């Protein structure tokens, strides 16, 4: 096989690998959506569920600091 | 177990399921990035690889139509 064909095969294989991975990623995205739909069907607010996911990623100390800053800003804007 | 605890358990299980799925999704995202890095290391332009992925998703007819419209706009803007 000539050089260009080998290169084209390599490119094609990489593209196909990315496509398979994107497909898998989409499948997992669909599974995540299903869990949120299950939450919604059980009466949970999915926006708050998303917030919980974000908050659980943070260290407790960082979360407390963020909440304190949020309170400061709300207070400064007369939103309390 | 009382009602609120059952509900809290259900919520916790859903949150944990989402977290595991997000983790998997992130792993696949990393795998995709690795393929692009492999492409880059082989001398391919990763932006063009991404464009190829998008174009391969389209029907040939739709792609040709898009390319014709793109040419029209480029021409209208004197970018040819």
Backbone of each chain as nested JSON, in Angstrom:
{
  "chains": [
    {"id": "A", "residues": [
      {"number": 1, "name": "UNK", "atoms": {"N": [0.85, -1.198, 0.0], "CA": [0.0, 0.0, 0.0], "C": [0.886, 1.247, 0.0]}},
      {"number": 2, "name": "UNK", "atoms": {"N": [0.509, 2.24, -0.768], "CA": [1.336, 3.444, -0.879], "C": [1.161, 4.336, 0.348]}},
      {"number": 3, "name": "UNK", "atoms": {"N": [2.099, 5.248, 0.522], "CA": [2.099, 6.158, 1.673], "C": [0.797, 6.898, 1.882]}},
      {"number": 4, "name": "UNK", "atoms": {"N": [0.295, 7.583, 0.856], "CA": [-0.947, 8.343, 1.036], "C": [-2.105, 7.474, 1.518]}},
      {"number": 5, "name": "UNK", "atoms": {"N": [-2.18, 6.215, 1.013], "CA": [-3.278, 5.341, 1.441], "C": [-3.155, 4.957, 2.905]}},
      {"number": 6, "name": "UNK", "atoms": {"N": [-1.914, 4.7, 3.316], "CA": [-1.689, 4.376, 4.726], "C": [-2.129, 5.563, 5.584]}},
      {"number": 7, "name": "UNK", "atoms": {"N": [-1.74, 6.764, 5.164], "CA": [-2.109, 7.968, 5.902], "C": [-3.63, 8.139, 5.916]}},
      {"number": 8, "name": "UNK", "atoms": {"N": [-4.273, 7.927, 4.763], "CA": [-5.726, 8.07, 4.675], "C": [-6.412, 7.055, 5.583]}},
      {"number": 9, "name": "UNK", "atoms": {"N": [-5.854, 5.817, 5.631], "CA": [-6.437, 4.798, 6.511], "C": [-6.328, 5.219, 7.967]}},
      {"number": 10, "name": "UNK", "atoms": {"N": [-5.175, 5.746, 8.334], "CA": [-4.968, 6.187, 9.717], "C": [-5.973, 7.291, 10.066]}},
      {"number": 11, "name": "UNK", "atoms": {"N": [-6.11, 8.254, 9.154], "CA": [-7.066, 9.349, 9.367], "C": [-8.485, 8.801, 9.508]}},
      {"number": 12, "name": "UNK", "atoms": {"N": [-8.844, 7.884, 8.592], "CA": [-10.198, 7.316, 8.629], "C": [-10.45, 6.585, 9.951]}},
      {"number": 13, "name": "UNK", "atoms": {"N": [-9.446, 5.814, 10.394], "CA": [-9.603, 5.062, 11.645], "C": [-9.787, 6.013, 12.835]}},
      {"number": 14, "name": "UNK", "atoms": {"N": [-9.047, 7.1, 12.842], "CA": [-9.191, 8.07, 13.935], "C": [-10.581, 8.708, 13.905]}},
      {"number": 15, "name": "UNK", "atoms": {"N": [-11.011, 9.093, 12.711], "CA": [-12.344, 9.713, 12.565], "C": [-13.427, 8.745, 13.043]}},
      {"number": 16, "name": "UNK", "atoms": {"N": [-13.296, 7.469, 12.633], "CA": [-14.302, 6.48, 13.035], "C": [-14.277, 6.236, 14.543]}},
      {"number": 17, "name": "UNK", "atoms": {"N": [-13.073, 6.277, 15.12], "CA": [-12.949, 6.086, 16.572], "C": [-13.653, 7.25, 17.29]}},
      {"number": 18, "name": "UNK", "atoms": {"N": [-13.424, 8.457, 16.805], "CA": [-14.082, 9.627, 17.412], "C": [-15.6, 9.492, 17.285]}},
      {"number": 19, "name": "UNK", "atoms": {"N": [-16.066, 9.044, 16.116], "CA": [-17.517, 8.906, 15.905], "C": [-18.121, 7.885, 16.873]}},
      {"number": 20, "name": "UNK", "atoms": {"N": [-17.409, 6.769, 17.076], "CA": [-17.92, 5.761, 18.017], "C": [-17.961, 6.331, 19.433]}},
      {"number": 21, "name": "UNK", "atoms": {"N": [-16.895, 7.036, 19.808], "CA": [-16.836, 7.619, 21.147], "C": [-17.926, 8.685, 21.33]}},
      {"number": 22, "name": "UNK", "atoms": {"N": [-18.147, 9.494, 20.293], "CA": [-19.201, 10.523, 20.366], "C": [-20.569, 9.857, 20.547]}},
      {"number": 23, "name": "UNK", "atoms": {"N": [-20.738, 8.725, 19.871], "CA": [-21.989, 7.976, 19.972], "C": [-22.196, 7.487, 21.409]}},
      {"number": 24, "name": "UNK", "atoms": {"N": [-21.13, 6.907, 21.978], "CA": [-21.178, 6.434, 23.371], "C": [-21.485, 7.585, 24.317]}},
      {"number": 25, "name": "UNK", "atoms": {"N": [-20.818, 8.721, 24.068], "CA": [-20.996, 9.895, 24.925], "C": [-22.441, 10.373, 24.871]}},
      {"number": 26, "name": "UNK", "atoms": {"N": [-23.004, 10.34, 23.662], "CA": [-24.399, 10.742, 23.488], "C": [-25.321, 9.791, 24.263]}},
      {"number": 27, "name": "UNK", "atoms": {"N": [-25.008, 8.483, 24.202], "CA": [-25.801, 7.482, 24.921], "C": [-25.811, 7.764, 26.415]}},
      {"number": 28, "name": "UNK", "atoms": {"N": [-24.635, 8.108, 26.951], "CA": [-24.543, 8.413, 28.385], "C": [-25.31, 9.7, 28.693]}},
      {"number": 29, "name": "UNK", "atoms": {"N": [-25.207, 10.672, 27.791], "CA": [-25.984, 11.905, 27.958], "C": [-27.48, 11.602, 28.028]}},
      {"number": 30, "name": "UNK", "atoms": {"N": [-27.916, 10.654, 27.187], "CA": [-29.333, 10.25, 27.202], "C": [-29.689, 9.583, 28.532]}},
      {"number": 31, "name": "UNK", "atoms": {"N": [-28.758, 8.75, 29.055], "CA": [-29.002, 8.088, 30.346], "C": [-29.13, 9.129, 31.46]}},
      {"number": 32, "name": "UNK", "atoms": {"N": [-28.271, 10.151, 31.402], "CA": [-28.324, 11.213, 32.417], "C": [-29.675, 11.93, 32.342]}},
      {"number": 33, "name": "UNK", "atoms": {"N": [-30.097, 12.23, 31.124], "CA": [-31.392, 12.899, 30.938], "C": [-32.516, 12.04, 31.522]}},
      {"number": 34, "name": "UNK", "atoms": {"N": [-32.408, 10.698, 31.325], "CA": [-33.436, 9.798, 31.856], "C": [-33.511, 9.87, 33.377]}},
      {"number": 35, "name": "UNK", "atoms": {"N": [-32.343, 9.974, 34.037], "CA": [-32.367, 10.051, 35.506], "C": [-33.049, 11.359, 35.944]}},
      {"number": 36, "name": "UNK", "atoms": {"N": [-32.741, 12.456, 35.246], "CA": [-33.411, 13.732, 35.581], "C": [-34.925, 13.613, 35.339]}},
      {"number": 37, "name": "UNK", "atoms": {"N": [-35.306, 12.925, 34.254], "CA": [-36.743, 12.739, 33.991], "C": [-37.387, 11.917, 35.095]}},
      {"number": 38, "name": "UNK", "atoms": {"N": [-36.644, 10.907, 35.593], "CA": [-37.145, 10.096, 36.704], "C": [-37.328, 10.974, 37.941]}},
      {"number": 39, "name": "UNK", "atoms": {"N": [-36.352, 11.861, 38.18], "CA": [-36.454, 12.783, 39.307], "C": [-37.676, 13.681, 39.17]}},
      {"number": 40, "name": "UNK", "atoms": {"N": [-37.849, 14.216, 37.976], "CA": [-38.987, 15.092, 37.709], "C": [-40.305, 14.352, 37.947]}},
      {"number": 41, "name": "UNK", "atoms": {"N": [-40.355, 13.09, 37.443], "CA": [-41.568, 12.275, 37.606], "C": [-41.837, 11.99, 39.078]}},
      {"number": 42, "name": "UNK", "atoms": {"N": [-40.763, 12.011, 39.901], "CA": [-40.937, 11.768, 41.34], "C": [-41.19, 13.065, 42.099]}},
      {"number": 43, "name": "UNK", "atoms": {"N": [-41.321, 14.178, 41.358], "CA": [-41.666, 15.443, 42.001], "C": [-40.478, 16.306, 42.389]}},
      {"number": 44, "name": "UNK", "atoms": {"N": [-39.25, 15.932, 41.952], "CA": [-38.081, 16.759, 42.281], "C": [-37.889, 17.847, 41.224]}},
      {"number": 45, "name": "UNK", "atoms": {"N": [-37.331, 18.962, 41.664], "CA": [-37.01, 20.065, 40.765], "C": [-35.649, 19.754, 40.15]}},
      {"number": 46, "name": "UNK", "atoms": {"N": [-35.593, 19.589, 38.835], "CA": [-34.342, 19.137, 38.201], "C": [-33.267, 20.237, 38.201]}},
      {"number": 47, "name": "UNK", "atoms": {"N": [-33.688, 21.505, 38.209], "CA": [-32.683, 22.58, 38.299], "C": [-31.94, 22.492, 39.628]}},
      {"number": 48, "name": "UNK", "atoms": {"N": [-32.711, 22.191, 40.699], "CA": [-32.085, 22.073, 42.024], "C": [-31.213, 20.819, 42.057]}},
      {"number": 49, "name": "UNK", "atoms": {"N": [-31.659, 19.742, 41.402], "CA": [-30.82, 18.531, 41.332], "C": [-29.473, 18.874, 40.677]}},
      {"number": 50, "name": "UNK", "atoms": {"N": [-29.522, 19.659, 39.597], "CA": [-28.272, 20.064, 38.919], "C": [-27.387, 20.888, 39.844]}},
      {"number": 51, "name": "UNK", "atoms": {"N": [-28.045, 21.748, 40.649], "CA": [-27.283, 22.574, 41.595], "C": [-26.597, 21.7, 42.643]}},
      {"number": 52, "name": "UNK", "atoms": {"N": [-27.35, 20.666, 43.101], "CA": [-26.796, 19.739, 44.103], "C": [-25.537, 19.062, 43.541]}},
      {"number": 53, "name": "UNK", "atoms": {"N": [-25.621, 18.62, 42.277], "CA": [-24.471, 17.969, 41.63], "C": [-23.261, 18.907, 41.652]}},
      {"number": 54, "name": "UNK", "atoms": {"N": [-23.5, 20.183, 41.315], "CA": [-22.393, 21.153, 41.31], "C": [-21.836, 21.349, 42.726]}},
      {"number": 55, "name": "UNK", "atoms": {"N": [-22.744, 21.478, 43.704], "CA": [-22.312, 21.741, 45.082], "C": [-21.538, 20.559, 45.662]}},
      {"number": 56, "name": "UNK", "atoms": {"N": [-21.94, 19.322, 45.28], "CA": [-21.252, 18.129, 45.797], "C": [-19.835, 18.004, 45.254]}},
      {"number": 57, "name": "UNK", "atoms": {"N": [-19.563, 18.698, 44.129], "CA": [-18.207, 18.663, 43.556], "C": [-17.249, 19.53, 44.367]}},
      {"number": 58, "name": "UNK", "atoms": {"N": [-17.819, 20.486, 45.129], "CA": [-16.985, 21.44, 45.859], "C": [-16.619, 20.925, 47.243]}},
      {"number": 59, "name": "UNK", "atoms": {"N": [-15.468, 21.372, 47.751], "CA": [-15.089, 21.107, 49.14], "C": [-16.053, 21.891, 50.028]}},
      {"number": 60, "name": "UNK", "atoms": {"N": [-16.432, 21.322, 51.22], "CA": [-17.359, 22.034, 52.114], "C": [-16.889, 23.464, 52.396]}},
      {"number": 61, "name": "UNK", "atoms": {"N": [-15.596, 23.625, 52.612], "CA": [-15.072, 24.962, 52.905], "C": [-15.316, 25.938, 51.74]}},
      {"number": 62, "name": "UNK", "atoms": {"N": [-15.032, 25.476, 50.531], "CA": [-15.24, 26.319, 49.338], "C": [-16.719, 26.654, 49.163]}},
      {"number": 63, "name": "UNK", "atoms": {"N": [-17.569, 25.647, 49.477], "CA": [-19.009, 25.858, 49.321], "C": [-19.49, 26.922, 50.299]}},
      {"number": 64, "name": "UNK", "atoms": {"N": [-19.004, 26.813, 51.568], "CA": [-19.401, 27.805, 52.577], "C": [-18.931, 29.198, 52.17]}},
      {"number": 65, "name": "UNK", "atoms": {"N": [-17.721, 29.269, 51.638], "CA": [-17.178, 30.564, 51.214], "C": [-18.034, 31.14, 50.093]}},
      {"number": 66, "name": "UNK", "atoms": {"N": [-18.396, 30.259, 49.12], "CA": [-19.224, 30.714, 47.999], "C": [-20.574, 31.222, 48.509]}},
      {"number": 67, "name": "UNK", "atoms": {"N": [-21.163, 30.488, 49.468], "CA": [-22.464, 30.895, 49.991], "C": [-22.37, 32.23, 50.736]}},
      {"number": 68, "name": "UNK", "atoms": {"N": [-21.26, 32.438, 51.45], "CA": [-21.057, 33.703, 52.175], "C": [-20.943, 34.863, 51.18]}},
      {"number": 69, "name": "UNK", "atoms": {"N": [-20.181, 34.641, 50.1], "CA": [-20.015, 35.7, 49.085], "C": [-21.356, 35.988, 48.408]}},
      {"number": 70, "name": "UNK", "atoms": {"N": [-22.1, 34.909, 48.12], "CA": [-23.431, 35.07, 47.504], "C": [-24.317, 35.936, 48.397]}},
      {"number": 71, "name": "UNK", "atoms": {"N": [-24.304, 35.641, 49.72], "CA": [-25.11, 36.434, 50.667], "C": [-24.692, 37.895, 50.644]}},
      {"number": 72, "name": "UNK", "atoms": {"N": [-23.391, 38.129, 50.581], "CA": [-22.869, 39.515, 50.54], "C": [-23.396, 40.246, 49.321]}},
      {"number": 73, "name": "UNK", "atoms": {"N": [-23.337, 39.575, 48.159], "CA": [-23.784, 40.202, 46.916], "C": [-25.3, 40.443, 46.96]}},
      {"number": 74, "name": "UNK", "atoms": {"N": [-26.062, 39.444, 47.455], "CA": [-27.525, 39.603, 47.551], "C": [-27.859, 40.79, 48.434]}},
      {"number": 75, "name": "UNK", "atoms": {"N": [-27.122, 40.894, 49.561], "CA": [-27.336, 41.983, 50.505], "C": [-26.995, 43.328, 49.847]}},
      {"number": 76, "name": "UNK", "atoms": {"N": [-25.853, 43.373, 49.153], "CA": [-25.423, 44.61, 48.473], "C": [-26.462, 45.066, 47.449]}},
      {"number": 77, "name": "UNK", "atoms": {"N": [-27.159, 44.109, 46.843], "CA": [-28.143, 44.421, 45.805], "C": [-29.561, 44.535, 46.375]}},
      {"number": 78, "name": "UNK", "atoms": {"N": [-29.669, 44.503, 47.722], "CA": [-30.976, 44.626, 48.366], "C": [-31.932, 43.497, 47.978]}},
      {"number": 79, "name": "UNK", "atoms": {"N": [-31.38, 42.315, 47.738], "CA": [-32.212, 41.171, 47.314], "C": [-32.513, 40.227, 48.472]}},
      {"number": 80, "name": "UNK", "atoms": {"N": [-32.149, 40.602, 49.686], "CA": [-32.396, 39.696, 50.817], "C": [-33.864, 39.694, 51.236]}}
    ]},
    {"id": "B", "residues": [
      {"number": 1, "name": "UNK", "atoms": {"N": [-38.545, 2.078, 57.625], "CA": [-37.991, 3.408, 57.291], "C": [-39.13, 4.378, 56.995]}},
      {"number": 2, "name": "UNK", "atoms": {"N": [-38.99, 5.592, 57.478], "CA": [-40.076, 6.556, 57.283], "C": [-40.077, 7.113, 55.866]}},
      {"number": 3, "name": "UNK", "atoms": {"N": [-41.197, 7.739, 55.5], "CA": [-41.365, 8.293, 54.146], "C": [-40.254, 9.22, 53.71]}},
      {"number": 4, "name": "UNK", "atoms": {"N": [-39.945, 10.234, 54.523], "CA": [-38.905, 11.186, 54.111], "C": [-37.569, 10.507, 53.846]}},
      {"number": 5, "name": "UNK", "atoms": {"N": [-37.231, 9.481, 54.668], "CA": [-35.964, 8.794, 54.451], "C": [-35.942, 8.02, 53.149]}},
      {"number": 6, "name": "UNK", "atoms": {"N": [-37.081, 7.37, 52.848], "CA": [-37.184, 6.65, 51.581], "C": [-36.997, 7.631, 50.427]}},
      {"number": 7, "name": "UNK", "atoms": {"N": [-37.671, 8.806, 50.541], "CA": [-37.559, 9.816, 49.491], "C": [-36.122, 10.316, 49.397]}},
      {"number": 8, "name": "UNK", "atoms": {"N": [-35.488, 10.553, 50.558], "CA": [-34.105, 11.046, 50.561], "C": [-33.175, 10.013, 49.937]}},
      {"number": 9, "name": "UNK", "atoms": {"N": [-33.427, 8.73, 50.222], "CA": [-32.611, 7.669, 49.629], "C": [-32.768, 7.65, 48.107]}},
      {"number": 10, "name": "UNK", "atoms": {"N": [-33.996, 7.8, 47.658], "CA": [-34.246, 7.798, 46.214], "C": [-33.506, 8.961, 45.561]}},
      {"number": 11, "name": "UNK", "atoms": {"N": [-33.623, 10.136, 46.185], "CA": [-32.93, 11.325, 45.664], "C": [-31.424, 11.088, 45.633]}},
      {"number": 12, "name": "UNK", "atoms": {"N": [-30.889, 10.551, 46.743], "CA": [-29.445, 10.316, 46.827], "C": [-28.997, 9.33, 45.735]}},
      {"number": 13, "name": "UNK", "atoms": {"N": [-29.789, 8.272, 45.53], "CA": [-29.434, 7.27, 44.515], "C": [-29.421, 7.887, 43.115]}},
      {"number": 14, "name": "UNK", "atoms": {"N": [-30.4, 8.739, 42.842], "CA": [-30.442, 9.393, 41.524], "C": [-29.235, 10.311, 41.352]}},
      {"number": 15, "name": "UNK", "atoms": {"N": [-28.929, 11.085, 42.386], "CA": [-27.776, 12.007, 42.333], "C": [-26.484, 11.203, 42.095]}},
      {"number": 16, "name": "UNK", "atoms": {"N": [-26.339, 10.1, 42.817], "CA": [-25.126, 9.284, 42.668], "C": [-25.053, 8.647, 41.281]}},
      {"number": 17, "name": "UNK", "atoms": {"N": [-26.208, 8.269, 40.739], "CA": [-26.238, 7.686, 39.395], "C": [-25.789, 8.737, 38.369]}},
      {"number": 18, "name": "UNK", "atoms": {"N": [-26.313, 9.948, 38.528], "CA": [-25.91, 11.031, 37.617], "C": [-24.405, 11.274, 37.729]}},
      {"number": 19, "name": "UNK", "atoms": {"N": [-23.892, 11.276, 38.96], "CA": [-22.46, 11.525, 39.149], "C": [-21.612, 10.448, 38.479]}},
      {"number": 20, "name": "UNK", "atoms": {"N": [-22.042, 9.188, 38.598], "CA": [-21.283, 8.104, 37.937], "C": [-21.33, 8.27, 36.422]}},
      {"number": 21, "name": "UNK", "atoms": {"N": [-22.525, 8.589, 35.893], "CA": [-22.677, 8.774, 34.442], "C": [-21.848, 9.972, 33.954]}},
      {"number": 22, "name": "UNK", "atoms": {"N": [-21.85, 11.048, 34.748], "CA": [-21.046, 12.234, 34.371], "C": [-19.563, 11.865, 34.323]}},
      {"number": 23, "name": "UNK", "atoms": {"N": [-19.166, 11.018, 35.266], "CA": [-17.769, 10.567, 35.328], "C": [-17.414, 9.767, 34.07]}},
      {"number": 24, "name": "UNK", "atoms": {"N": [-18.316, 8.842, 33.709], "CA": [-18.124, 8.04, 32.48], "C": [-18.045, 8.942, 31.253]}},
      {"number": 25, "name": "UNK", "atoms": {"N": [-18.968, 9.917, 31.211], "CA": [-19.022, 10.842, 30.069], "C": [-17.718, 11.627, 29.971]}},
      {"number": 26, "name": "UNK", "atoms": {"N": [-17.204, 12.03, 31.114], "CA": [-15.943, 12.765, 31.143], "C": [-14.812, 11.863, 30.622]}},
      {"number": 27, "name": "UNK", "atoms": {"N": [-14.832, 10.593, 31.033], "CA": [-13.813, 9.648, 30.57], "C": [-13.82, 9.509, 29.057]}},
      {"number": 28, "name": "UNK", "atoms": {"N": [-15.016, 9.428, 28.49], "CA": [-15.132, 9.32, 27.026], "C": [-14.659, 10.605, 26.364]}},
      {"number": 29, "name": "UNK", "atoms": {"N": [-14.994, 11.739, 26.983], "CA": [-14.511, 13.029, 26.473], "C": [-12.98, 13.061, 26.439]}},
      {"number": 30, "name": "UNK", "atoms": {"N": [-12.376, 12.491, 27.486], "CA": [-10.91, 12.429, 27.533], "C": [-10.372, 11.531, 26.419]}},
      {"number": 31, "name": "UNK", "atoms": {"N": [-11.068, 10.403, 26.179], "CA": [-10.651, 9.488, 25.1], "C": [-10.727, 10.2, 23.745]}},
      {"number": 32, "name": "UNK", "atoms": {"N": [-11.784, 10.98, 23.542], "CA": [-11.94, 11.729, 22.285], "C": [-10.781, 12.718, 22.134]}},
      {"number": 33, "name": "UNK", "atoms": {"N": [-10.492, 13.411, 23.218], "CA": [-9.38, 14.379, 23.185], "C": [-8.074, 13.675, 22.824]}},
      {"number": 34, "name": "UNK", "atoms": {"N": [-7.887, 12.449, 23.368], "CA": [-6.668, 11.691, 23.058], "C": [-6.566, 11.365, 21.568]}},
      {"number": 35, "name": "UNK", "atoms": {"N": [-7.705, 11.036, 20.933], "CA": [-7.655, 10.723, 19.492], "C": [-7.269, 11.99, 18.714]}},
      {"number": 36, "name": "UNK", "atoms": {"N": [-7.831, 13.137, 19.108], "CA": [-7.46, 14.388, 18.428], "C": [-5.966, 14.677, 18.637]}},
      {"number": 37, "name": "UNK", "atoms": {"N": [-5.476, 14.403, 19.863], "CA": [-4.046, 14.623, 20.129], "C": [-3.202, 13.703, 19.257]}},
      {"number": 38, "name": "UNK", "atoms": {"N": [-3.671, 12.462, 19.071], "CA": [-2.967, 11.514, 18.198], "C": [-2.957, 12.055, 16.769]}},
      {"number": 39, "name": "UNK", "atoms": {"N": [-4.101, 12.601, 16.337], "CA": [-4.18, 13.19, 14.994], "C": [-3.203, 14.344, 14.849]}},
      {"number": 40, "name": "UNK", "atoms": {"N": [-3.166, 15.193, 15.88], "CA": [-2.269, 16.349, 15.862], "C": [-0.814, 15.884, 15.786]}},
      {"number": 41, "name": "UNK", "atoms": {"N": [-0.497, 14.855, 16.588], "CA": [0.871, 14.318, 16.61], "C": [1.239, 13.715, 15.255]}},
      {"number": 42, "name": "UNK", "atoms": {"N": [0.225, 13.271, 14.492], "CA": [0.473, 12.704, 13.158], "C": [0.449, 13.782, 12.077]}},
      {"number": 43, "name": "UNK", "atoms": {"N": [0.309, 15.041, 12.502], "CA": [0.382, 16.149, 11.545], "C": [-0.96, 16.585, 10.973]}},
      {"number": 44, "name": "UNK", "atoms": {"N": [-2.076, 16.078, 11.529], "CA": [-3.392, 16.498, 11.031], "C": [-3.867, 17.753, 11.766]}},
      {"number": 45, "name": "UNK", "atoms": {"N": [-4.625, 18.567, 11.082], "CA": [-5.224, 19.767, 11.667], "C": [-6.504, 19.333, 12.377]}},
      {"number": 46, "name": "UNK", "atoms": {"N": [-6.542, 19.512, 13.696], "CA": [-7.676, 18.982, 14.459], "C": [-8.975, 19.753, 14.195]}},
      {"number": 47, "name": "UNK", "atoms": {"N": [-8.848, 21.046, 13.847], "CA": [-10.064, 21.798, 13.496], "C": [-10.717, 21.19, 12.267]}},
      {"number": 48, "name": "UNK", "atoms": {"N": [-9.88, 20.806, 11.298], "CA": [-10.417, 20.197, 10.069], "C": [-10.989, 18.814, 10.383]}},
      {"number": 49, "name": "UNK", "atoms": {"N": [-10.337, 18.088, 11.297], "CA": [-10.877, 16.778, 11.704], "C": [-12.285, 16.966, 12.295]}},
      {"number": 50, "name": "UNK", "atoms": {"N": [-12.454, 17.989, 13.113], "CA": [-13.777, 18.263, 13.707], "C": [-14.807, 18.608, 12.623]}},
      {"number": 51, "name": "UNK", "atoms": {"N": [-14.323, 19.346, 11.614], "CA": [-15.226, 19.699, 10.503], "C": [-15.656, 18.441, 9.744]}},
      {"number": 52, "name": "UNK", "atoms": {"N": [-14.696, 17.524, 9.542], "CA": [-14.992, 16.268, 8.845], "C": [-16.08, 15.488, 9.598]}},
      {"number": 53, "name": "UNK", "atoms": {"N": [-15.927, 15.43, 10.928], "CA": [-16.92, 14.734, 11.766], "C": [-18.311, 15.336, 11.537]}},
      {"number": 54, "name": "UNK", "atoms": {"N": [-18.382, 16.674, 11.513], "CA": [-19.669, 17.342, 11.308], "C": [-20.221, 17.025, 9.911]}},
      {"number": 55, "name": "UNK", "atoms": {"N": [-19.344, 17.092, 8.898], "CA": [-19.787, 16.881, 7.513], "C": [-20.258, 15.451, 7.297]}},
      {"number": 56, "name": "UNK", "atoms": {"N": [-19.596, 14.482, 7.954], "CA": [-19.98, 13.077, 7.797], "C": [-21.351, 12.785, 8.407]}},
      {"number": 57, "name": "UNK", "atoms": {"N": [-21.795, 13.66, 9.327], "CA": [-23.127, 13.482, 9.933], "C": [-24.232, 13.858, 8.95]}},
      {"number": 58, "name": "UNK", "atoms": {"N": [-23.866, 14.683, 7.949], "CA": [-24.879, 15.199, 7.025], "C": [-25.102, 14.263, 5.839]}},
      {"number": 59, "name": "UNK", "atoms": {"N": [-26.306, 14.293, 5.285], "CA": [-26.595, 13.587, 4.033], "C": [-25.813, 14.296, 2.925]}},
      {"number": 60, "name": "UNK", "atoms": {"N": [-25.282, 13.531, 1.924], "CA": [-24.518, 14.163, 0.837], "C": [-25.287, 15.323, 0.207]}},
      {"number": 61, "name": "UNK", "atoms": {"N": [-26.586, 15.147, -0.001], "CA": [-27.381, 16.201, -0.614], "C": [-27.392, 17.474, 0.238]}},
      {"number": 62, "name": "UNK", "atoms": {"N": [-27.587, 17.293, 1.545], "CA": [-27.6, 18.443, 2.453], "C": [-26.24, 19.137, 2.491]}},
      {"number": 63, "name": "UNK", "atoms": {"N": [-25.183, 18.317, 2.413], "CA": [-23.834, 18.868, 2.466], "C": [-23.577, 19.72, 1.227]}},
      {"number": 64, "name": "UNK", "atoms": {"N": [-23.986, 19.179, 0.053], "CA": [-23.798, 19.926, -1.192], "C": [-24.577, 21.24, -1.165]}},
      {"number": 65, "name": "UNK", "atoms": {"N": [-25.795, 21.162, -0.624], "CA": [-26.607, 22.372, -0.538], "C": [-25.924, 23.399, 0.366]}},
      {"number": 66, "name": "UNK", "atoms": {"N": [-25.42, 22.92, 1.512], "CA": [-24.742, 23.823, 2.443], "C": [-23.526, 24.462, 1.776]}},
      {"number": 67, "name": "UNK", "atoms": {"N": [-22.761, 23.659, 1.038], "CA": [-21.572, 24.185, 0.372], "C": [-21.94, 25.214, -0.696]}},
      {"number": 68, "name": "UNK", "atoms": {"N": [-23.054, 24.975, -1.393], "CA": [-23.505, 25.927, -2.419], "C": [-23.897, 27.258, -1.773]}},
      {"number": 69, "name": "UNK", "atoms": {"N": [-24.617, 27.177, -0.654], "CA": [-25.033, 28.4, 0.045], "C": [-23.803, 29.147, 0.582]}},
      {"number": 70, "name": "UNK", "atoms": {"N": [-22.86, 28.368, 1.149], "CA": [-21.614, 28.975, 1.648], "C": [-20.918, 29.743, 0.53]}},
      {"number": 71, "name": "UNK", "atoms": {"N": [-20.821, 29.13, -0.671], "CA": [-20.186, 29.796, -1.818], "C": [-20.922, 31.086, -2.176]}},
      {"number": 72, "name": "UNK", "atoms": {"N": [-22.245, 31.032, -2.145], "CA": [-23.054, 32.222, -2.451], "C": [-22.742, 33.358, -1.482]}},
      {"number": 73, "name": "UNK", "atoms": {"N": [-22.676, 33.024, -0.184], "CA": [-22.402, 34.045, 0.829], "C": [-20.987, 34.596, 0.673]}},
      {"number": 74, "name": "UNK", "atoms": {"N": [-20.006, 33.691, 0.451], "CA": [-18.613, 34.121, 0.27], "C": [-18.528, 35.081, -0.915]}},
      {"number": 75, "name": "UNK", "atoms": {"N": [-19.244, 34.718, -1.991], "CA": [-19.249, 35.536, -3.192], "C": [-19.892, 36.903, -2.908]}},
      {"number": 76, "name": "UNK", "atoms": {"N": [-21.03, 36.882, -2.198], "CA": [-21.737, 38.124, -1.867], "C": [-20.868, 39.061, -1.033]}},
      {"number": 77, "name": "UNK", "atoms": {"N": [-19.994, 38.469, -0.213], "CA": [-19.134, 39.265, 0.667], "C": [-17.773, 39.541, 0.039]}},
      {"number": 78, "name": "UNK", "atoms": {"N": [-17.598, 39.171, -1.245], "CA": [-16.334, 39.39, -1.942], "C": [-15.17, 38.639, -1.325]}},
      {"number": 79, "name": "UNK", "atoms": {"N": [-15.454, 37.465, -0.735], "CA": [-14.393, 36.696, -0.064], "C": [-13.849, 35.553, -0.919]}},
      {"number": 80, "name": "UNK", "atoms": {"N": [-14.222, 35.522, -2.166], "CA": [-13.765, 34.413, -3.014], "C": [-12.313, 34.591, -3.454]}}
    ]}
  ]
}
